[in-house]
Amino acid sequence: MPRELSEKDIAILKKLAPECGDFTCSGSGHRFHSILPPVSNHFAEDSEDFIQRISRLSDDELVYITEMIQNGEESMGCLPVEDVEAFIHLIHDRLSSELAQKIMTVYENGGECEH
């Protein structure tokens, strides 16, 4: 479900990708509608870099993103599998195994990339 990034979303995106100056996908020309896909696909050099970036999230920010995923407002469909696994591992380690399983289920049940 496409959404407009809120000020909170933009603050998180800038925390994860401080080099982000424009909130437009260079491939599609559309504005970003999620936080994780641009970080993974446009700014992180590889999965290790993605892990370092998402590790910057506070627990509150991590909860916020997981809530958005569960509500269908944050997409994981465009993420490479290794980045999804890293994100779920972070949720497991920092929040709970139950929440990590919920996010994995959401990912497995859908997650087409929306522009």
N, C-alpha and C positions, 0 to 999 in steps of 0.2 A: 504494500500500500504506500504510494508516494506521499511524502510529507514535506513540509517546509521545516528546515532545521531551526530549532529554537535557539535562543541565546545560550542556554545551557549546553545544547548539542554543539554549537560552534565553539564554546569554551573548551569542551572535551576534545573536539577535533583538533583545535589549535594546541592543546596540551600534548596530544599524541603525534601531531605532525606540525611542529612550529613553523616549518617552511611553507605551509599551506597559505597562500595569499589570495587565491581565487577559489571559490567553492563550486567550480564547474568542472565536470568530467572532460578531460581532453579528448577522450575517444568518442563520446556521444554528443558533447556540447551541451548536455543538460546539467542543471545544478545538482549537487549531491543531495540525496534524500536519506542518507544513513551515515553513520559514523565509521563503522568497521570496514566496509568495502573500500572507501577511498584510502584509508590508512594502509590496508593490505595491498591494494592493487596500484596505487599511485605514488605512495610515499615510502613504504618499507622496501628496502633493497632485496630482502629475502625473508624466510620464515624466522630466522634468528633475530633479525631487526624488528620484525612484527612483534615477537615475544617481548623484546626489550621495550618497545613502545607501549604495548598494552599493560606491561608491568608497572607503568607510571600511574595507572588508574588507582584512585583511592577505593576503598571498599564501597563507599556510598556511590561513586561513579559506576563501579562494576554492577552494583545492584540496580542502578538506574538503567543501564544498558540491558541487563537481563530482563527487566520488567518490560522494556520497549520491545525486546525480541518476543517475549511471551504474548504481548498485545498485537504483534504483527506489524509494529511500526519501525522496527530495526531489522534490516536484512542481513542474512548470512549467506544467502544463495550465491553470491558472486565470489565468496572467499575460497581460496584453494583449500583442499581438505586438510593439509598440514596446519594452516592457520586456524581453521575451525577447531581442530584437535588441541592446538595450543591455547586457544581461548577457553575451551571447555576444561582443560587441565587447570588453568588459572582459577576458574570458578570453583572447581573441586578443591583446590588447595587453599583458597582464600575465603570462600563462602561456605559451601557445603556440597557433599556428594549428591544429595537429593536435587539441589538446584542444577548442578551440572547435568544430571540425567534428564531433567525437564528441558533444558536447553538443547541437549542432544536429540531428544524426541522431536522438538520443534524443527530442528534442522533436518532430521530424517523425513519428516512429514511434509516438507515443502521446500520453500526457500529458493524460488526462482528469482533471478536477478531482475529487479525492477528499476527502470530508469526514470 
